[in-house]
Amino acid sequence: ISLRRRSQICCRRGPQLFVTTFMVAIILRVSSSKDVQYGDVHNRRYISQEPRQLQDYIPNPGPPATCNFEMTTFQVDGFTQGDGIVFAMKSQDSDDNGVKITSFGFNVPTAKSQTVDFKVYVLKQEGYYADPTRDSLNQGVAYDYRGTSQIDKWEEISKGTIKNNDLIAGDTNGNAPDFYEIPFNMFNAVQIPPNGGVRSFYISTNLLYTDPTLDTADINDQQLLIGYNDPNVPKLLTGEGASGFSDTKFMYKTREFVGKFFYETECATEAPSISMSPSTSEPTSSPSLSPSTSLIPTKTSMPPTQP
């Protein structure tokens, strides 16, 4: 073949070879993509690739689920039995959302031998139940909502009857069983306002509390708590023994609540650490109704006012 003929043949084959090579590449590419799409784990090219970001394809699940966390009081002194307690709770100054209280638990030794009635009230307006500045008779100087004559200023948020078989092992006084936790569906949750907001509570029943004056604590001093290391956990403040919610103010003595409170928070992806720190930083027949420290989401709807 002449040199010119060879040149013409090569020129024709060049584009043909290029097209053939390009078609083979497309076939290989399609084959590889098909393996990845259907998850062929026997294909080495598939398993050697970076993991697929499947979470990118999951639809937005909506607002965060909520859980109920518990905080337990910490006492080093002896316990006193009394007829009710009134106290305030305060949100953290840095908490821009506030916090919702969903239940209380407390020691009721009397219920081991007889039926005990209880009621829980919240002061309808925000703030302390009495002016922290008191006169010589323990009367709040500017305002004072303690006493049966002022019960219309309070809203009943829970009530019920406690029997011996309602009690569980108490973890705040070492004796078992004398501890009662109000089921969530028997408690009308209360929102504490954000950024240092205050709400006041009154628990009317025969329960245990402590005398903090032995440690020079005073009314509205914050109590030590044991529980989750949550920067937004509300402060539990030292209160007063209610003495049957008497209208005689000098009957009230400085006392600290003994027991637990439960509050609503966004569920954590991992269990938070547990620590003992100041707050600055029915019964159990149905787990979904009984207070418990759990990361299981709970319903955010308000329980009925009446049990």
DOTIZA-656567 format. One line per field, with one value per residue (C-alpha): x, y, z; residue in one letter; residue number from 1. Coordinates in steps of 0.1 Angstrom, whole numbers, plus 5000, padded with zeros to 4 digits. Layout:
<zanus>
east <- [X;...] .
north <- [Y;...] .
up <- [Z;...] .
aa <- [A;...] .
i <- [NUM;...] .
</zanus>
This chain:
<zanus>
east <- [5000;5013;5022;4994;4969;4981;4976;4940;4932;4947;4927;4895;4902;4911;4875;4862;4885;4876;4839;4843;4864;4838;4809;4827;4833;4796;4787;4811;4798;4762;4770;4789;4760;4735;4755;4755;4718;4708;4734;4753;4776;4796;4808;4842;4838;4806;4820;4851;4833;4826;4794;4763;4748;4713;4703;4702;4672;4652;4623;4623;4607;4591;4596;4619;4603;4601;4611;4605;4636;4637;4657;4659;4665;4696;4695;4722;4699;4671;4635;4605;4569;4544;4511;4520;4547;4547;4577;4588;4607;4627;4641;4677;4686;4701;4671;4653;4625;4614;4606;4574;4570;4551;4550;4562;4572;4573;4575;4542;4549;4513;4500;4517;4489;4460;4446;4460;4445;4467;4463;4488;4482;4501;4498;4478;4500;4537;4561;4567;4539;4548;4571;4605;4606;4587;4575;4580;4550;4563;4538;4549;4553;4540;4519;4513;4491;4495;4464;4430;4414;4435;4430;4411;4445;4457;4448;4444;4466;4465;4446;4442;4442;4473;4471;4498;4500;4506;4539;4573;4607;4617;4652;4653;4651;4664;4631;4609;4583;4569;4574;4547;4550;4521;4513;4517;4480;4470;4491;4483;4517;4529;4551;4578;4586;4621;4651;4646;4608;4592;4562;4549;4535;4516;4514;4487;4493;4511;4547;4583;4605;4637;4647;4674;4679;4704;4726;4717;4697;4668;4636;4641;4677;4682;4683;4709;4697;4708;4701;4710;4737;4713;4722;4685;4672;4650;4660;4641;4639;4636;4600;4580;4560;4524;4508;4475;4478;4470;4462;4484;4517;4540;4529;4550;4586;4614;4615;4630;4609;4620;4614;4615;4602;4599;4603;4598;4628;4639;4650;4687;4704;4725;4718;4730;4756;4743;4757;4750;4748;4728;4699;4720;4739;4486;4517;4537;4511;4515;4550;4536;4516;4541;4569;4603;4637;4635;4646;4613;4594;4562;4531;4532;4495;4483;4468;4433;4430;4411;4425] .
north <- [5000;5034;5059;5081;5052;5043;5079;5079;5047;5060;5091;5072;5048;5076;5089;5053;5043;5074;5067;5031;5041;5067;5042;5016;5043;5051;5014;5010;5042;5031;4996;5011;5035;5007;4987;5016;5023;4988;4983;4954;4947;4921;4949;4960;4995;5000;4990;5009;5042;5067;5060;5075;5104;5088;5114;5139;5121;5118;5143;5168;5149;5181;5199;5182;5156;5164;5144;5148;5150;5148;5167;5154;5176;5170;5172;5167;5175;5156;5155;5171;5161;5189;5199;5213;5236;5268;5277;5294;5282;5304;5299;5305;5341;5328;5307;5325;5300;5293;5258;5238;5219;5186;5169;5166;5137;5138;5117;5108;5085;5088;5071;5038;5034;5055;5072;5107;5134;5159;5191;5211;5248;5274;5312;5325;5355;5352;5360;5352;5341;5368;5399;5386;5417;5408;5427;5415;5392;5376;5394;5404;5442;5449;5418;5383;5356;5330;5318;5303;5337;5342;5308;5325;5338;5302;5277;5240;5220;5186;5166;5130;5104;5085;5049;5026;5007;5040;5045;5036;5033;5067;5078;5111;5097;5062;5046;5024;5028;5063;5082;5093;5107;5125;5109;5133;5129;5141;5173;5204;5215;5250;5273;5293;5324;5329;5349;5346;5343;5330;5309;5299;5265;5253;5215;5207;5173;5157;5154;5157;5188;5200;5230;5248;5274;5249;5258;5295;5293;5317;5320;5320;5307;5281;5245;5219;5195;5161;5153;5161;5186;5209;5246;5254;5234;5257;5268;5254;5280;5276;5280;5278;5251;5260;5250;5242;5274;5295;5332;5337;5345;5340;5303;5298;5285;5285;5250;5233;5210;5174;5152;5156;5179;5170;5194;5192;5196;5187;5150;5146;5124;5110;5107;5139;5136;5135;5158;5172;5210;5240;5248;5275;5256;5054;5055;5032;5009;5026;5039;5065;5081;5079;5104;5089;5100;5089;5099;5085;5113;5123;5141;5178;5183;5197;5170;5176;5197;5170;5135] .
up <- [5000;4991;5018;5008;5011;5046;5057;5044;5063;5096;5093;5090;5119;5143;5148;5148;5177;5196;5193;5203;5233;5244;5241;5262;5289;5290;5293;5323;5339;5336;5350;5380;5387;5386;5412;5436;5431;5440;5467;5452;5481;5460;5438;5451;5435;5456;5490;5486;5481;5508;5528;5513;5533;5537;5563;5535;5521;5553;5555;5583;5613;5626;5660;5686;5709;5745;5776;5813;5835;5872;5898;5934;5965;5985;6023;6050;6080;6096;6083;6098;6091;6085;6070;6036;6022;6001;5979;5947;5916;5893;5858;5850;5840;5808;5799;5770;5768;5803;5816;5822;5855;5849;5883;5919;5941;5979;6010;6026;6056;6069;6038;6049;6075;6063;6032;6026;6004;5986;5965;5946;5938;5918;5923;5894;5889;5883;5911;5948;5970;5995;5996;6007;6030;6061;6092;6128;6124;6092;6070;6036;6035;6000;5994;6009;5993;6020;6039;6032;6030;5998;5983;5953;5942;5937;5910;5918;5894;5909;5936;5945;5972;5983;5996;6008;5975;5957;5975;5961;5977;5989;5979;5999;6034;6031;6043;6021;6009;6016;5984;5960;5925;5910;5876;5847;5837;5871;5870;5850;5838;5848;5827;5845;5825;5810;5822;5859;5859;5891;5899;5934;5945;5975;5983;6007;6024;6053;6040;6050;6047;6063;6085;6066;6093;6108;6079;6081;6049;6044;6025;5987;5990;5963;5973;5962;5936;5923;5887;5851;5844;5825;5823;5821;5850;5871;5906;5936;5963;6001;6012;6043;6062;6054;6088;6071;6050;6081;6078;6108;6092;6121;6121;6089;6094;6069;6054;6023;6001;6002;5971;5933;5906;5870;5841;5803;5780;5745;5743;5742;5716;5744;5781;5798;5826;5862;5888;5922;5919;5930;5907;5891;5870;5900;5907;5885;5870;5836;5826;5802;5830;5858;5862;5855;5843;5807;5772;5758;5742;5761;5750;5753;5756;5789;5812;5826;5857;5876;5880] .
aa <- [I;S;L;R;R;R;S;Q;I;C;C;R;R;G;P;Q;L;F;V;T;T;F;M;V;A;I;I;L;R;V;S;S;S;K;D;V;Q;Y;G;D;V;H;N;R;R;Y;I;S;Q;E;P;R;Q;L;Q;D;Y;I;P;N;P;G;P;P;A;T;C;N;F;E;M;T;T;F;Q;V;D;G;F;T;Q;G;D;G;I;V;F;A;M;K;S;Q;D;S;D;D;N;G;V;K;I;T;S;F;G;F;N;V;P;T;A;K;S;Q;T;V;D;F;K;V;Y;V;L;K;Q;E;G;Y;Y;A;D;P;T;R;D;S;L;N;Q;G;V;A;Y;D;Y;R;G;T;S;Q;I;D;K;W;E;E;I;S;K;G;T;I;K;N;N;D;L;I;A;G;D;T;N;G;N;A;P;D;F;Y;E;I;P;F;N;M;F;N;A;V;Q;I;P;P;N;G;G;V;R;S;F;Y;I;S;T;N;L;L;Y;T;D;P;T;L;D;T;A;D;I;N;D;Q;Q;L;L;I;G;Y;N;D;P;N;V;P;K;L;L;T;G;E;G;A;S;G;F;S;D;T;K;F;M;Y;K;T;R;E;F;V;G;K;F;F;Y;E;T;E;C;A;T;E;A;P;S;I;S;M;S;P;S;T;S;E;P;T;S;S;P;S;L;S;P;S;T;S;L;I;P;T;K;T;S;M;P;P;T;Q;P] .
i <- [1;2;3;4;5;6;7;8;9;10;11;12;13;14;15;16;17;18;19;20;21;22;23;24;25;26;27;28;29;30;31;32;33;34;35;36;37;38;39;40;41;42;43;44;45;46;47;48;49;50;51;52;53;54;55;56;57;58;59;60;61;62;63;64;65;66;67;68;69;70;71;72;73;74;75;76;77;78;79;80;81;82;83;84;85;86;87;88;89;90;91;92;93;94;95;96;97;98;99;100;101;102;103;104;105;106;107;108;109;110;111;112;113;114;115;116;117;118;119;120;121;122;123;124;125;126;127;128;129;130;131;132;133;134;135;136;137;138;139;140;141;142;143;144;145;146;147;148;149;150;151;152;153;154;155;156;157;158;159;160;161;162;163;164;165;166;167;168;169;170;171;172;173;174;175;176;177;178;179;180;181;182;183;184;185;186;187;188;189;190;191;192;193;194;195;196;197;198;199;200;201;202;203;204;205;206;207;208;209;210;211;212;213;214;215;216;217;218;219;220;221;222;223;224;225;226;227;228;229;230;231;232;233;234;235;236;237;238;239;240;241;242;243;244;245;246;247;248;249;250;251;252;253;254;255;256;257;258;259;260;261;262;263;264;265;266;267;268;269;270;271;272;273;274;275;276;277;278;279;280;281;282;283;284;285;286;287;288;289;290;291;292;293;294;295;296;297;298;299;300;301;302;303;304;305;306;307] .
</zanus>
